[in-house]
Amino acid sequence: MSHVSMHPRSGLHSRLLKRTGGVAAAGVAAAGVAVVLAAPPAAAAGDPWAAVRQCESGGNYSINNGTGFYGAYQMTADAWHSVGFSGVPSSASPAMQDEAARRLYARYGTAPWPACGKRYGGSAPSSGYSASAVPSHRVPSYTAPRQVTVTPRYAAAPSRYTTSRATPVPVLSIGLAGQSRADVLLYQIALQRLGFQLAADGRFGPVTAATTMHFQAAHGLMVDGRVGSQTRAAIIRAL
């Protein structure tokens, strides 16, 4: 098994990468690293992705600055492979990168681009997209369903009203290792965008659990390797 590095980027560099998709404007220093961009190709009129590309990479399809994000859409290699392409995006043609972006969008909407995706100018995803697959920081922790019994104070005869809470959505944890899940994949992509080196395969295995514990320790959270509401909220704040 190959060694997996789980060290995040420095705070300033991480925040700058989050806001600009990992690429600063030509000639501007980003956390001490100067990134010189090639002139981007002219965007087609009415292209809904033009603003996303400009935000992520300045529109540079060949950018590879060593951060683990490649090409005009700043995809990871794992995200690129998950939609059927080999190699890395920065070595592929603009047409292939545009197609990969459309495939990711059809599956997950703008979630793979947490900041720059807000600039997408097209229509909503088609039938393949499910909003419920996108992770939310409001997912509750594991709790057992319980019943609440209420007896009215003012009643001619005592009566009982029983209600039960719905079973909450499980948190992400190593217990899901045998499943391939879209919410786990998007969580792994979020970790990658924060600078952690792990595979985005949709399976919550030992590496994802260890990376989660590393993130929790760095942010003063309970270190248990489980992605509950507090960990999700910290991820959202860090992106």
C-alpha positions in Angstrom: 0.0 0.0 0.0 1.4 3.4 -1.0 2.1 6.1 1.7 -0.7 8.6 2.1 0.2 12.1 3.2 -2.5 13.9 5.3 -0.8 17.3 5.9 -3.1 20.2 4.9 -1.9 23.3 3.2 -0.9 26.3 5.3 -3.8 28.5 6.5 -3.2 31.5 4.2 -2.4 29.4 1.1 -5.5 27.1 1.8 -7.8 30.1 2.1 -6.4 31.7 -1.1 -6.7 28.4 -3.0 -10.3 28.1 -1.8 -11.2 31.6 -3.0 -9.5 31.4 -6.4 -9.6 27.6 -7.1 -5.9 27.3 -6.5 -4.7 29.9 -9.1 -3.9 33.6 -8.5 -3.9 36.2 -11.3 -0.8 36.4 -13.5 2.1 37.9 -11.6 0.5 37.9 -8.1 2.1 35.9 -5.3 -0.1 33.3 -3.6 1.4 32.4 -0.1 4.9 33.0 -1.5 4.4 31.0 -4.7 4.2 32.9 -7.9 1.9 31.3 -10.5 2.2 32.7 -14.1 -0.8 31.8 -16.2 -0.9 31.3 -19.9 -3.4 33.3 -21.8 -6.8 31.5 -21.6 -8.6 30.6 -24.8 -11.5 32.8 -25.7 -14.8 31.7 -24.2 -17.6 30.9 -26.6 -20.5 33.3 -26.4 -23.1 32.1 -23.9 -20.8 29.4 -22.4 -22.2 28.7 -18.9 -18.9 27.4 -17.7 -16.8 30.4 -18.7 -17.1 32.2 -15.3 -16.4 28.9 -13.5 -13.2 28.3 -15.4 -12.1 31.9 -15.0 -12.6 31.6 -11.2 -10.9 28.3 -10.8 -7.9 28.7 -13.1 -8.1 32.0 -15.0 -9.3 29.8 -17.9 -6.0 28.0 -18.3 -6.7 24.5 -19.5 -3.0 23.4 -19.1 -2.4 24.6 -15.6 -0.6 22.2 -13.2 0.9 24.0 -10.3 1.6 20.9 -8.1 -1.3 21.3 -5.7 -3.1 18.1 -6.9 -5.7 20.1 -8.9 -5.4 20.2 -12.7 -6.7 22.1 -15.7 -9.3 24.7 -16.3 -11.7 23.3 -13.8 -9.1 22.4 -11.2 -10.2 18.8 -10.9 -8.4 16.2 -8.9 -7.1 13.1 -10.7 -9.7 11.0 -8.9 -12.6 13.1 -10.0 -11.3 13.0 -13.5 -11.0 9.2 -13.5 -14.4 8.9 -11.9 -16.1 10.2 -15.1 -14.1 7.9 -17.4 -10.9 9.7 -18.4 -7.3 8.7 -17.9 -4.2 10.7 -17.1 -4.7 14.2 -15.6 -6.9 17.0 -16.9 -4.1 19.4 -17.6 -2.8 17.1 -20.3 -6.1 16.7 -22.0 -7.8 18.8 -24.7 -10.2 21.7 -23.7 -13.1 19.7 -25.2 -12.3 16.7 -23.0 -12.1 18.9 -19.9 -15.4 20.6 -20.7 -17.0 17.2 -21.1 -15.6 16.0 -17.8 -17.0 19.1 -16.1 -20.5 18.4 -17.6 -20.4 14.8 -16.4 -19.5 15.8 -12.9 -22.2 18.4 -12.9 -24.8 15.9 -14.1 -23.9 13.7 -11.1 -23.3 16.2 -8.3 -24.4 19.7 -9.5 -21.9 22.4 -8.5 -20.7 20.6 -5.3 -17.3 19.7 -6.8 -16.7 23.5 -7.1 -17.8 24.8 -3.7 -16.9 28.4 -4.3 -16.6 28.9 -8.1 -19.6 26.7 -8.9 -21.8 29.6 -7.8 -20.8 31.3 -11.0 -22.2 28.6 -13.3 -24.6 30.2 -15.7 -26.5 27.2 -17.1 -29.7 25.4 -16.2 -30.1 22.9 -13.3 -28.8 19.4 -13.7 -30.9 16.8 -15.5 -32.5 13.7 -14.0 -29.2 12.0 -13.0 -28.6 14.6 -10.2 -30.0 14.1 -6.7 -29.8 16.9 -4.2 -30.0 14.4 -1.3 -26.5 13.1 -2.4 -24.8 16.4 -1.6 -23.4 16.4 2.0 -24.8 18.9 4.4 -23.4 20.1 7.7 -26.8 19.6 9.2 -26.6 15.8 9.3 -27.3 14.8 12.9 -25.3 12.3 15.0 -26.5 8.8 15.7 -29.3 8.7 18.2 -31.9 6.0 19.0 -35.5 6.8 18.2 -37.4 7.6 21.3 -41.0 8.2 22.2 -42.4 11.2 23.9 -45.6 10.9 26.0 -47.6 14.0 26.8 -50.5 14.1 29.2 -52.7 17.3 28.8 -53.2 19.3 32.0 -56.8 20.2 31.2 -58.9 17.2 30.2 -62.0 15.6 31.5 -60.3 12.3 31.5 -56.5 11.6 31.3 -55.4 10.7 27.8 -52.0 10.1 26.3 -50.6 11.3 23.0 -47.5 9.4 21.7 -45.2 10.7 19.0 -42.0 9.3 17.7 -39.0 10.9 16.0 -37.9 9.7 12.6 -34.7 7.7 12.5 -31.9 10.3 11.9 -29.5 10.1 8.9 -26.3 8.2 9.9 -23.1 10.1 10.1 -20.3 9.1 7.8 -17.9 6.7 9.5 -15.8 3.5 8.9 -19.0 1.5 9.3 -19.8 2.5 5.7 -16.6 1.0 4.4 -18.5 -1.7 2.4 -20.6 0.9 0.5 -19.8 3.2 -2.4 -21.7 6.4 -1.6 -22.0 9.8 -3.4 -22.0 11.7 -0.1 -18.7 10.0 0.9 -17.2 10.9 -2.5 -18.1 14.6 -2.1 -16.8 14.6 1.4 -13.5 13.2 0.1 -13.3 15.8 -2.6 -13.8 18.5 0.1 -10.9 17.1 2.0 -8.8 17.1 -1.1 -9.6 20.7 -1.7 -8.4 21.5 1.8 -5.0 20.0 0.9 -5.3 16.4 2.2 -4.0 13.7 -0.1 -6.4 10.8 -0.2 -8.3 8.9 -2.9 -11.9 10.1 -3.7 -13.5 6.7 -4.4 -16.8 7.1 -2.4 -15.7 4.5 0.2 -15.2 5.5 3.8 -12.2 3.3 4.5 -9.3 3.5 7.0 -7.5 6.3 5.1 -10.6 8.5 5.0 -11.2 7.8 8.7 -7.5 8.7 9.5 -7.7 11.9 7.5 -10.9 12.8 9.3 -9.2 12.3 12.7 -6.3 14.5 11.4 -8.7 17.2 10.4 -10.6 17.0 13.7 -7.4 17.2 15.8 -6.3 20.3 13.8 -9.6 22.1 14.4 -10.1 21.2 18.1 -12.9 18.7 17.6 -13.5 15.4 19.2 -11.2 13.0 17.4 -13.3 10.0 16.6 -13.0 9.6 12.8 -16.8 10.1 12.4 -18.3 12.9 10.3 -21.1 14.3 12.3 -22.6 17.8 12.4 -19.6 19.4 14.2 -17.1 18.0 11.7 -19.3 18.9 8.7 -19.7 22.5 10.0 -15.9 22.8 10.4 -15.4 21.5 6.8 -17.9 24.1 5.5 -16.1 26.9 7.4 -12.7 25.8 6.1 -13.7 25.6 2.4 
